[in-house]
Each structure stands twice: as C-alpha cells, then as structure tokens.
C-alpha cells in the first residue's frame, strides 16, 4: 500500500524487501477508499501527530509483535478503532509514521469485503435451497474458526477478510453463470477470480484448473467470457508492474525469501491434524464442507471442491524458513531481522496462524458444502424413518 501512495506521504516501513513478494490485490483495492479519504475527508480534518511528544500509551516504541510468519510493526497494545482515525503514530525504530489514512483505507476495504462476503454466502445458499436457506451455517462456520475471528477483531489489516469476500463473490457469480448462462455472470466470475488471484497469488491454481475444465468439457463460450473477465485483472497487474518496476511482468513475487517448498510429513501433519495447529481442529467445518461438494450432481461445485483440495496440498508443501531455524534466534532475510520460534510449540502457533488464515479463502465453498451435507443427512434419516 505504501508503494502505490504518493511519494510525498511519510513512509511507514523503510526496508521494503518483502513488498515485491506480496500479492498487490489487497493494496490496489484499498486505493479506492484511500482516494476517497484523500479527497473528501483529509482536507477537512486536522491530523494529530502522536509519539515523539505524545502520550506514552500511544507510542509505538518497542513495537514488533510476531504474527504468523510475518513481522508487523504493531504497538505493544493494539490501537483501538476509536484511536485510529485522524492520528499518525510515530515509529521510533523506523523513524517513520504510522498513517491513519493508509491504515483506515485497509480497514475499510477489509470490513467491506467481510460483509459483502457474508451477503454473497447467503445468496448462494438461497440459490441452491430457496425454501430453507439455513443461514445459521454462515455464522456457525465463521465463529468456529477462531483464527478467522481474530482477523475480524484483532488483525483486520491482513488480506484475510478481503480474500474471503472475493472468494464469496466468485462462488456466487460462477454458480449464477451455470444457472443463468448469462454473459455478465460469466464475465464477472472471471473478473472477481482475477482480483482474488491478485490478492492471493496461489489462487492461480483455481484459474488453471477451471480453464482446463472449461476446455475439457468444450464450454468454449464460458472459457472466452471467463478469460475476458480475468484479463481485466491481468491488465491491472501489468499497469502495477509498469508503475513500480518499469516492466509489464515482474517475477519478484515468485522469489519468496521467507518460504521454501518441500515434502515434510511432520509439517503436513501439523498443518492438518495436530490439535495445536491443524485445520481439522481450528477451522473444523472447512474439510467436511469441502468433502460434501463431491456428493452433488452440480459439476461446478465438484470442480471447486477438487480445486480446494489441490490448494490445501499446495499450502502444506510451502514451508516457512523459520521451520528449519527453531531455537536459533534472529535470522536475517534481506536485511530484515526475523525472529525464529524458540520452541516447537511456538512454531505450531505460527503454523496455526498461517494455515488457518490462508485457508479462510475456502470458507465460502465449505459453507455451501455444509448445507449440502445437512440436506443429505436429513434425507437419509427421513428414509430410514419411513422404512421403519
């Protein structure tokens, strides 16, 4: 986000080594509220500078809380929402300022897509089960995922909520596409998936598999319109690369200094099954919901279920560097000190935060899967009762 704001703005982070390795979608979407705040709000308010001479409770000195596999510049105590707006906080360790306008833009983007995502989940449930939507599934799925809930209340400036909202919208429009066969629905499903890939690059797996499905089943019209929608997002990426790097395609995002790929069975176990970190315990309705997608006749839901499990496999093969440096203190990555976990228990805390946060993008798919499962279990019990 700092990269795409005007140079006259005070920097938040001096060393942007990891910036080119981050998917730009969340920041680019946040440019919209950032522009609105810059034009319609900032000129009419006084920005209060806090830190150098301000109250100690607002100082960011000594910041540096470790969350997931990322080092974030955070205050010793979280900034409350009521204290965020119209105040810039001084960061002594960076010699820079934590800007209210930039943080507020990210915050507004996250909450916008959170509520849009919930709305889209409800529309998908109504699309498949208009008589009884079972809307309680949505809050039940979210509330039983504590890492997702933490992103709502504690860490809303991560891309988690935005990726959830985009995935929800994609599911809605791709399902509408197969129901209505309307050009606008097909185009929008491609566009939204393109924006989702800009936000979470690994979701390109979904693009590849879906395009392969369209071509294999000879849905050429779907393929063309879907690709045209995705092309819009691709053009946005080209403009972003030209603006920042001077080239249409920049592959720095693929370098990934903080992650490596490998087959490590213990790491896979800790991601999926271990009680302290695994998805089965910390996002308990996710896997069952995705499994139920394979039980329906609707082909697109089966394909989405397949894509979801391929994505889960991908995440279990992407291993953070810190996994191999447990107990070795601070390691240097691109001039940035990153603290490795001191114990395996602390490492599992990082794994728990990472895997459950990344897989939040699949929650919209699991919600409709849970509804399918309830319907099938109910019918099965009803048949048994009738047989008696």
Secondary structure by P-SEA (a helix, b strand, c coil): cccccccccccccccccccccccaaaaaaaaaaaaaaaccccccbbbbbcccccccccccccbbbbccccccccccccccccccccbbbbbccccccccaaaaaaaaaaaaaaaaaaaaaaaaaaaaccccccccaaaaaaaaacaaaaaaaccccccaaaaaaaaaaaaaaaaaaaaacccaaaaaaaaaaaaaaaaacccaaaaaaaaaaaaaaacaaaaaaaaaaaaaaaaaaaaaaaaacccccccccccccccccccccaaaaaaacccccccccccccaaaaaaaaccccccaaaaaaaaaaaaaaaaaaaccccccccccccccccccbbbbccccaaaaaaaaaaccccccccaaaaaaaaaaaaaaaaaaaaaaaaaac
